[in-house]
Amino acid sequence: MALNFRPTYLNTQSIDTFIQTALHEDIGDGDHSTLAAVPADAQRQARLIIKDTGMMAGMELASYIFHAVDPTLQVTTLIEDGSMIKYGDIGLTVTGKAQSILQAERLVLNCMQRMSGIATYTHQLVQLISHTKAKLLDTRKTTPNFRLMEKWAVAIGGGLNHRFGLFDMIILKDNHIDYAGGVTQAIQATHQYLKEKGKKLNIVVETRNLKEVEEVLQIGDITRIMLDNMPPDRMREAITLIDGRFPTEASGGITEETIAAVAESGVDYISVGALTHSVKSLDISLKAF
């Protein structure tokens, strides 16, 4: 089930690189608390206890982490990614070398708590716009070095991933447009750059008002028009102007209180930075038994 949620940028190499970097950050030259207090030959069990309500995310990653620390650990998954969870649920059990379980514990919990929080909030917002055609997108407003997992969590929660970074899509935002001298100049310079570099990238253009929307329409040759910080009635005007020529994306300060009205304006996509920058982690713990 979890594999259905795996975005294309996730692969064995990217996951392993993340895990090894994170383990090095946490363990350094050794988990001296564990090495000092726990016998090297001790075999024990632990279970993942849910202390919150929401959606599970990070279960597949947890198995990768445990096995990266010690391939002999036996992990039994009891709740799949994308499942709804409640207080008292047991997510998994792990059996094997006690020292290995303790060394993996904090990374497993840090990832699962945050990923589950993101998936939960994403699911909530997706439900709020389910009566419309709008699709929910994440942004680049992610935790440094944790974007891979945060975007994975958005996918588990039912959202869509926007560009992964600055390299896989062009988004001409307000500062780009202002520095370029205007909408027309920014788009023309972008096409010239792509031609010179031999690159084929989608181009999204951010607009702040109807005048900029009209300017984009006059130039054309882009992928999507972003309607930034516009109230729903202004978005409707913009969508009428666009008249289906390009897909539309709403952005800018959209919350759970406003997202339904934004979706009802007729936009195709809604990008919400709060999916990853303001989310509350779920309470999850790993306990010996």
N, C-alpha and C positions, 0 to 999 in steps of 0.2 A: 504493500500500500504506500509506504513512504516514498518509493521510487517515483510514483506519479507526481510528486511535488518537486522533484529535483530539476532546477533550472539548467540550461545548457552549459553555463559557465562552471558548474560544479563537476569536477572529475576527481579521480583518485589522487592525482598529483596536487591539485589545489587544496583538497581537504587535508592531505598529509602534510603539506607545507604549513598550513595554518596550525595544525595540531603540534607539530614539532617546534614551531616558533613559540607557541603558547606554553608548552611544557618546559621549554628552556627558560622562559621568563619566570615561571613559577618554581621549578625545581632547582635550577642553577646547578651547583656542584653536588647537590644531594638534598633529599628530604630528611634533614638531620633529626627532626622530632621523631619521625617514624623509625629511622634506622637505629636510633638510640633506645627506643622504648619497646618496639615490637620485634619479637623473634623472627629471624629471617625465614625459618621454616614453617611459620604459623599459617594455617589454612583457615579462612573464615568466609562468612557470607555477609552481604549487605543488601538492603532494599531501598528503592527510591520511593519516598513518601510524598504524596501531593498534599499540600496544606492550603490550597486555594481553589478557585473555580475559574475555568477558562478552556483554552484549547492547547493540547499538547503539541510541542514542537521541539526538535532537537534529539529525539529518541534515536534516530538512525545515526546521528553524529555521536551520541554517547557511546554507542557500540564501537564505533571507529576509535574513539579516545581510549576506552578501556583496552582494546586490543593493540593500540599503538604503545601503550605503557607495558603491557604484558600479553602476548598472544595466547597464553595458556588460560587466561581468565574466561570463565563461562558466563555469558550474559544471556538472560532470558527476558525477552521483551514481552510485557503484559499489556501495554497500551501503545497503539501505533500513532505516529505523527498524524495530525489532523483530527484526532478524536477529542471529544469534549471530556473534560476531567472535573472532578470535584474533590472537596476535602476528604481525606482518608483513603483515596485511591492509591494503589501500589503500581508504579509505572514499570519497574523492572526489578530483577534480582541479579546479583553478580556474586560468583563464587570463585575462590582461588586464593592466591597468595595475599595475605593481609597487607603486606607492605605495598603491593601493587595497587590494591583497591584504594588505599589511603592516598597514594601519589596521584591517582586519577581523579579523586573525589572533587576537588575544588574546580578543576577545569570543566568537568562534566556538569556540575551544578551552575557555574557561571553561565555556560552556554545555554543550558536548558531553561533556566529561569528567565533569561532575557529573550530568548527565541520564543518561548511560550507566551510571554507578555506581548510581544510583537504580533504573533499569530492571533492571539485573542482579540487585540484591538483591531487588527485588519479584518477579522471575521465580523466584528460588530459593525464596522463601517460598510462592509460589503452588504450586510443584511439591510442597512438603512437605505441603500440605493438599488436594491434588488428589483424594485418595481419599474426601473428605468433601463435604458440601454447603456448607461454609463458604466465604464469599467474603472476600477480603482488602481492607481499606479503609486509606486514608491518614488523616492528621490535619491540624491546623493548625500542627503543629510544623515549620514551614518557615523557610527563609532569608528575611528581610525583603526585599521587592521582587523575589523570585525564585519566589514560590509558584506563579505561573502555569506556569512551566516545570517545576518539580518535580512538580506534579500531572500535567502532561502526561507526564512520564517514568514516573510510576506507571502511568498508563493504557497506555503502550507496553509496560511490563513485565507486563501482565496483571492488575493490581490495579484496584480501583474507587475513584473519588474520593468522599470524604466531602463534607460541606459545604465550600464554597470559603472562606467567611468567617463572620463573626458575623451577617450579614444574611440568609442564605438558608436557615437552619434554626435551630430552637431546640434547644439541648442544655442541660438542667438538670443541672449537675454538682454535686459535693459542696458547693462553696462557695455556689453559688446556693441550694441546699436549706437549708444551715445559716443563711444570711443571711435567707431567707424564713421560717424558723421550722419547717421540716419539709417532707416530701414533699408532703403534701396541700396545704399553703399555697402551695407553689411552683407546683404544677400549676393550682390554682384561680386564682391571680394571673395566670398566663400566659394562660389562656383569657379572662380579663377584659380583659387588655391587647390580645390579638389582636382581640377583639370591638370594643373602642374604636377601634383603629387601622384596622379593616377589612382586616386581613392574614390570609392563609392560609399558614401555615408548618407543616411537620412538627415534631413534638415528640418528642424523645428524652429519656428520663429515666435518669440514672445511679443505680444502686443499689449499696450497699456490703455488704448482708447480706440474708438471707431475709426479715427483718421489713420492710425497705423494699420488697422485691419484692411482698410481700403487700399493702402499703399502696398501691402503684401499681395493682395488680390491682383493689383495692376501688374506686378512683377511675375508672380506665380513661380513655378518650378521649385516648389518646396514640398515637404512631406506632411506637415501638420502645423496648424496655427494654435498657439497657446494664448489663452485669454487670462491675463494676469490681474488679480485683485479687482475684478469687475463684479458689481452686484448682479444677481440673477437677471434682473430686467435688462441690464446692459448686455449681458451675455446673449439674451434672446435676440436683441437687435443685431448683435454681431453674427449670430448664427443665421439670421435671415439674410444678412449681407453675403455671407459666405455661400449660402444656398447649396451646400453639399459638394462644393468644389474641392474642399480639403477637410480631413478629419479635424476635430477641435479638441482642445484640452484646457480644462479650467485649473487654475493654480492660484496660490497665494492666500494663506491664513484660513484655510477651510477646516472647519471643526465638525464634530458630530452633531452640533446644533444647526449648522448651516448646510451640511453636505446634501441633504435630501432636496432642498430648494435649488441648489446648484445643479444637481443631476436632472431635476425636472425642467431645467432651462433647455435641455436638448443636447448638451455636450456629449462627445463620445468618450472622453477620458477625464478623470479627475486625479491630479497628483497631490499627495498629502505628505508633507515632510514629517508630521507628527507621528506617523507610523513607526518611525525609527528614532526620532530625536527626543520624544517626550513620553515614551511609553513606560508603564510601570511593570517591573518584573514580577512574575508569579513566585509564590513561596513554595519552594521544593527543597527537600533535604534527603540525604543519604545516611541511613542508620544501620549499624551493625545488628545482627540478630543470630 
